[in-house]
Amino acid sequence: MSKADNKPKKHIPQRTCIGCREVNEKKTLVRIVKSPEGVCIDPTGRKPGRGAYLHEAKGCWETALKRGAIGRALKTELTPDETAILTAHMETLQED
């Protein structure tokens, strides 16, 4: 056995998309965060606050917004301004 065979595999964080409920690697999903300033998109994935994850797919965003999954996951009520920001981001995405 060589030393390379004894190395443990690196842990890859997994997260669930709140739109389609599919589990994927964290780095493949977009994080939405609830912070004291309000709900916003966290492109770095490092902002403090409660987070929820979505695929970068319009279908997942539509489902999450329509069913209220974002508010439930973040344990908050989305304001009209926050909904407008998330909807505007959704419109920039490509179809599935």
HELIX and SHEET records of a PDB file:
HELIX    1   1 LYS A    3  ASN A    6  1                                   4    
HELIX    2   2 LYS A   26  THR A   28  5                                   3    
HELIX    3   3 LYS A   58  ARG A   67  1                                  10    
HELIX    4   4 ALA A   69  LEU A   74  1                                   6    
HELIX    5   5 PRO A   80  GLU A   91  1                                  12    
SHEET    1   A 2 GLN A  14  THR A  16  0                                        
SHEET    2   A 2 VAL A  23  GLU A  25 -1                                        
SHEET    1   B 3 GLY A  38  ASP A  42  0                                        
SHEET    2   B 3 VAL A  30  SER A  35 -1                                        
SHEET    3   B 3 ARG A  50  LEU A  54 -1                                        
END                                                                             
